[in-house]
């Protein structure tokens, strides 16, 4: 691991709210892909915007936090039982998409989806946003078979 990758790994670990989540995301191949796809500037933005990650097991999970979070902190909850249904690249794209939402809280509805997609696409995950949305339509049609999903797919495909 390079010095920069080590620095990014330390920054990522500082954003995770539970150690079990780190090991599970690592086992799924997502943790390392996040570290490699995010820049130092991206990690600084996570810190500035008080963004943390809380990997959980659905449908319910209990986590004991060992530190206090700042007022106004943003927590991205990662459902480990859901992301394991996707490839590691798709799971990484999903988490990057959620970071995009957290960094663009003023954008709502389809504009918020586009901004979140842009964040993942700008980090090289366009094809995995596409494949995760298409897979989502198959495994969770009630959530993914929507006009919003179709608009997002069309936009990303046209941009590539």
C-alpha positions in Angstrom: 0.0 0.0 0.0 1.4 3.4 -0.9 1.7 6.2 1.6 -1.3 8.0 0.0 -3.4 4.9 0.1 -2.4 4.4 3.8 -3.5 8.0 4.5 -6.8 7.5 2.7 -7.4 4.2 4.5 -6.9 6.0 7.9 -9.2 8.7 6.8 -11.8 6.2 5.7 -11.5 4.3 9.0 -12.1 7.5 10.9 -15.4 8.0 9.1 -16.7 4.5 9.9 -19.0 4.2 12.9 -18.4 0.5 13.6 -15.4 -1.9 13.1 -17.6 -4.8 12.1 -18.7 -2.7 9.1 -15.1 -2.1 8.0 -14.4 -5.9 8.0 -17.7 -6.7 6.2 -17.2 -4.0 3.5 -13.6 -5.3 3.1 -14.8 -8.8 2.7 -17.2 -7.7 0.0 -14.4 -5.9 -1.8 -16.1 -2.5 -1.4 -13.9 -0.9 1.3 -10.6 -1.0 -0.7 -12.4 0.2 -3.9 -13.8 3.2 -2.0 -10.3 4.0 -0.7 -8.8 3.7 -4.2 -11.6 5.7 -5.9 -11.7 8.6 -3.5 -9.1 11.3 -3.6 -7.5 13.1 -0.5 -9.7 16.0 -1.5 -12.8 13.7 -1.4 -11.9 12.5 2.1 -11.3 16.1 3.2 -14.9 16.9 1.9 -16.2 14.0 4.0 -14.5 15.5 7.0 -15.6 19.1 6.3 -19.2 18.0 5.8 -19.2 15.7 8.8 -20.1 12.6 6.8 -19.8 9.2 8.5 -20.7 5.6 7.4 -22.7 3.1 9.5 -22.8 -0.3 7.8 -25.7 -2.3 9.3 -27.4 -5.6 8.8 -31.1 -5.3 7.8 -33.8 -5.5 8.7 -32.6 -4.3 12.0 -29.2 -3.8 13.6 -27.8 -2.5 16.9 -24.6 -0.6 17.0 -22.8 0.8 20.0 -21.0 4.0 19.2 -17.8 4.6 21.1 -17.6 8.4 20.3 -19.8 11.4 20.1 -20.6 12.9 16.7 -20.6 16.6 16.0 -24.0 18.3 15.8 -25.2 18.2 12.2 -23.2 15.1 11.3 -24.5 13.1 8.3 -24.6 9.4 8.5 -24.7 7.2 5.4 -26.2 3.9 6.4 -25.0 1.0 4.3 -27.3 -2.1 4.4 -24.7 -4.9 4.1 -27.4 -7.5 3.3 -28.4 -5.4 0.3 -25.0 -4.4 -1.0 -23.9 -8.1 -0.9 -26.5 -8.7 -3.7 -24.4 -6.6 -6.0 -20.9 -7.0 -7.3 -18.1 -5.2 -5.4 -18.0 -2.5 -8.1 -21.8 -2.0 -8.0 -21.7 -1.8 -4.2 -18.9 0.8 -4.4 -20.9 2.7 -7.0 -23.9 2.7 -4.6 -21.9 4.0 -1.7 -20.3 6.7 -3.9 -23.9 7.7 -5.1 -24.9 8.1 -1.4 -21.8 10.2 -0.8 -23.0 12.4 -3.7 -26.4 12.8 -1.9 -24.6 13.8 1.4 -22.5 16.4 -0.4 -25.5 17.9 -2.2 -28.2 18.2 0.5 -29.8 21.1 -1.3 -30.6 19.0 -4.4 -33.9 17.1 -4.1 -35.9 14.7 -6.2 -34.5 13.9 -9.7 -31.9 16.7 -9.4 -30.6 15.1 -6.3 -30.4 11.7 -8.0 -28.5 13.2 -10.9 -26.0 15.0 -8.6 -25.4 11.8 -6.7 -25.0 9.8 -9.9 -22.5 12.4 -11.2 -20.4 11.9 -8.1 -20.1 8.2 -8.7 -19.6 8.6 -12.5 -16.9 11.2 -12.0 -15.0 8.6 -10.0 -15.2 6.1 -12.9 -18.3 4.1 -11.8 -20.8 5.0 -14.6 -21.2 1.4 -15.9 -21.7 0.2 -12.3 -24.4 2.8 -11.5 -26.1 1.5 -14.7 -25.7 -2.2 -13.8 -26.7 -1.6 -10.2 -29.9 0.2 -11.3 -30.7 -2.5 -13.8 -30.1 -5.3 -11.3 -32.1 -3.3 -8.7 -35.1 -3.4 -11.1 -34.8 -7.2 -11.1 -34.3 -7.9 -7.4 -36.3 -5.0 -5.9 -38.8 -3.9 -8.5 -41.0 -2.0 -6.1 -38.1 0.3 -5.3 -36.3 0.5 -8.7 -39.0 0.1 -11.4 -39.7 3.8 -11.4 -39.7 6.8 -13.7 -36.8 8.2 -11.8 -34.7 5.0 -12.4 -35.4 5.2 -16.1 -34.5 8.8 -16.4 -31.3 8.2 -14.5 -30.4 5.3 -16.7 -31.1 7.2 -19.9 -29.1 10.2 -18.7 -26.0 8.1 -17.7 -26.1 6.0 -20.9 -26.3 9.2 -23.1 -23.4 10.8 -21.2 -21.1 7.8 -21.9 
